[in-house]
């Protein structure tokens, strides 16, 4: 099968022919129909998230089941599925306590008794990213990395739900409780930020303020529910938020993952408000903040990992939201590209010229 392989950090991905193993017990072989390009993939390429090369990236997929391994009962060939990085074990305290997205075994690959799921033609193992590796024509994944979806859901749009939409929408719907009429700031209008914005709209937020340094995104944000837009390059965005909200917002969602924007997000948060960190700051960096600002104004800071999802419950619901018109996905897709164009896609992402790109396979 054809796949885009990361052979080294800060280098273009290489299109190669790889071998994919047959499903072992508990595994499912999926023909990839579409895969979104997520900023986390770029973070891996640039070394912000440690993943050993050679590996196949991609973790926002939708596809069709081709074969299942022994003991698999939740899926059959022909099923339409979405893949998610938050695989779960089902028995740890997080799984049994209702937070399976924090399961510590979610990135565990195959046991050492089995060969690598992906390998070169010569038999050299290729690392699989998050048990998915969707920048490839096929995926071999644990059954608990997948969820079956409705056949009437277009798979190119379904792929967005695999990461970006679930991360942003879930941050607004699951991680925090936004009361109707609350003021909300969305800092960063990529696929995750636009999804968080829609979550705020769906739950009935009052003022929804969208902030980005790329003004072309503002018309899209307004179509998706933003009431106000702020160009981060024009003036002081913190002062602008404080003026629009009368001192700071009830909820601020940081959806970029940079030290300066995290600091801005905390400053934009009003008294008693909550800053939600959705973007992933590189693991090597720390964020200085004023502890007295948190104490004296009783601000809260919380992380949101993958939208605090229970993906086999949430993703089918989000698909219903799309098909009944509450969730808008078509507008978020800037372009559909071929696997061979993946490096061009990352270049456009670096320039901030796209919301979400989707690799579509034949």
ChimeraX attribute file (.defattr): number of C-alpha atoms within 10 A of each C-alpha:
attribute: neighborCount
match mode: 1-to-1
recipient: residues
	/A:1	12
	/A:2	15
	/A:3	23
	/A:4	26
	/A:5	23
	/A:6	23
	/A:7	17
	/A:8	16
	/A:9	19
	/A:10	13
	/A:11	11
	/A:12	17
	/A:13	23
	/A:14	16
	/A:15	17
	/A:16	14
	/A:17	16
	/A:18	22
	/A:19	21
	/A:20	18
	/A:21	15
	/A:22	14
	/A:23	18
	/A:24	19
	/A:25	13
	/A:26	16
	/A:27	23
	/A:28	27
	/A:29	24
	/A:30	30
	/A:31	21
	/A:32	28
	/A:33	25
	/A:34	31
	/A:35	34
	/A:36	30
	/A:37	29
	/A:38	24
	/A:39	21
	/A:40	19
	/A:41	19
	/A:42	20
	/A:43	17
	/A:44	20
	/A:45	23
	/A:46	15
	/A:47	17
	/A:48	18
	/A:49	17
	/A:50	13
	/A:51	17
	/A:52	16
	/A:53	17
	/A:54	18
	/A:55	22
	/A:56	25
	/A:57	30
	/A:58	25
	/A:59	28
	/A:60	29
	/A:61	35
	/A:62	33
	/A:63	28
	/A:64	21
	/A:65	22
	/A:66	19
	/A:67	19
	/A:68	25
	/A:69	17
	/A:70	11
	/A:71	11
	/A:72	17
	/A:73	10
	/A:74	14
	/A:75	20
	/A:76	15
	/A:77	13
	/A:78	14
	/A:79	18
	/A:80	26
	/A:81	27
	/A:82	31
	/A:83	34
	/A:84	29
	/A:85	23
	/A:86	27
	/A:87	26
	/A:88	24
	/A:89	16
	/A:90	15
	/A:91	11
	/A:92	15
	/A:93	13
	/A:94	16
	/A:95	17
	/A:96	12
	/A:97	10
	/A:98	13
	/A:99	15
	/A:100	23
	/A:101	21
	/A:102	19
	/A:103	19
	/A:104	16
	/A:105	13
	/A:106	19
	/A:107	17
	/A:108	13
	/A:109	17
	/A:110	16
	/A:111	8
	/A:112	7
	/A:113	6
	/A:114	10
	/A:115	13
	/A:116	19
	/A:117	21
	/A:118	22
	/A:119	20
	/A:120	13
	/A:121	12
	/A:122	8
	/A:123	12
	/A:124	14
	/A:125	17
	/A:126	22
	/A:127	22
	/A:128	27
	/A:129	21
	/A:130	23
	/A:131	27
	/A:132	26
	/A:133	29
	/A:134	32
	/A:135	31
	/A:136	28
	/A:137	23
	/A:138	24
	/A:139	27
	/A:140	27
	/A:141	27
	/A:142	26
	/A:143	22
	/A:144	23
	/A:145	24
	/A:146	27
	/A:147	22
	/A:148	20
	/A:149	20
	/A:150	14
	/A:151	12
	/A:152	9
	/A:153	15
	/A:154	15
	/A:155	24
	/A:156	23
	/A:157	22
	/A:158	30
	/A:159	29
	/A:160	30
	/A:161	29
	/A:162	27
	/A:163	26
	/A:164	28
	/A:165	29
	/A:166	27
	/A:167	27
	/A:168	34
	/A:169	30
	/A:170	27
	/A:171	30
	/A:172	28
	/A:173	20
	/A:174	18
	/A:175	20
	/A:176	17
	/A:177	12
	/A:178	20
	/A:179	13
	/A:180	13
	/A:181	15
	/A:182	17
	/A:183	23
	/A:184	32
	/A:185	30
	/A:186	29
	/A:187	31
	/A:188	25
	/A:189	26
	/A:190	25
	/A:191	28
	/A:192	32
	/A:193	31
	/A:194	31
	/A:195	31
	/A:196	33
	/A:197	31
	/A:198	27
	/A:199	25
	/A:200	32
	/A:201	23
	/A:202	17
	/A:203	16
	/A:204	15
	/A:205	20
	/A:206	16
	/A:207	21
	/A:208	28
	/A:209	25
	/A:210	28
	/A:211	26
	/A:212	22
	/A:213	16
	/A:214	17
	/A:215	14
	/A:216	12
	/A:217	22
	/A:218	20
	/A:219	11
	/A:220	16
	/A:221	27
	/A:222	16
	/A:223	12
	/A:224	21
	/A:225	20
	/A:226	25
	/A:227	15
	/A:228	16
	/A:229	21
	/A:230	21
	/A:231	17
	/A:232	18
	/A:233	12
	/A:234	9
	/A:235	10
	/A:236	12
	/A:237	20
	/A:238	18
	/A:239	14
	/A:240	20
	/A:241	25
	/A:242	16
	/A:243	12
	/A:244	14
	/A:245	21
	/A:246	10
	/A:247	16
	/A:248	26
	/A:249	29
	/A:250	23
	/A:251	31
	/A:252	28
	/A:253	30
	/A:254	29
	/A:255	28
	/A:256	23
	/A:257	18
	/A:258	17
	/A:259	17
	/A:260	11
	/A:261	18
	/A:262	26
	/A:263	15
	/A:264	18
	/A:265	27
	/A:266	28
	/A:267	23
	/A:268	27
	/A:269	31
	/A:270	24
	/A:271	17
	/A:272	16
	/A:273	22
	/A:274	25
	/A:275	26
	/A:276	25
	/A:277	22
	/A:278	25
	/A:279	26
	/A:280	20
	/A:281	20
	/A:282	17
	/A:283	10
	/A:284	8
	/A:285	10
	/A:286	10
	/A:287	11
	/A:288	10
	/A:289	14
	/A:290	10
	/A:291	9
	/A:292	10
	/A:293	13
	/A:294	19
	/A:295	11
	/A:296	10
	/A:297	13
	/A:298	14
	/A:299	21
	/A:300	17
	/A:301	17
	/A:302	13
	/A:303	17
	/A:304	22
	/A:305	20
	/A:306	27
	/A:307	27
	/A:308	26
	/A:309	26
	/A:310	20
	/A:311	28
	/A:312	16
	/A:313	10
	/A:314	19
	/A:315	23
	/A:316	19
	/A:317	13
	/A:318	20
	/A:319	22
	/A:320	16
	/A:321	14
	/A:322	17
	/A:323	15
	/A:324	10
	/A:325	10
	/A:326	16
	/A:327	20
	/A:328	17
	/A:329	22
	/A:330	10
	/A:331	12
	/A:332	21
	/A:333	17
	/A:334	14
	/A:335	13
	/A:336	18
	/A:337	18
	/A:338	13
	/A:339	21
	/A:340	16
	/A:341	13
	/A:342	21
	/A:343	15
	/A:344	12
	/A:345	22
	/A:346	21
	/A:347	14
	/A:348	14
	/A:349	19
	/A:350	12
	/A:351	9
	/A:352	16
	/A:353	15
	/A:354	22
	/A:355	22
	/A:356	24
	/A:357	23
	/A:358	25
	/A:359	27
	/A:360	22
	/A:361	19
	/A:362	7
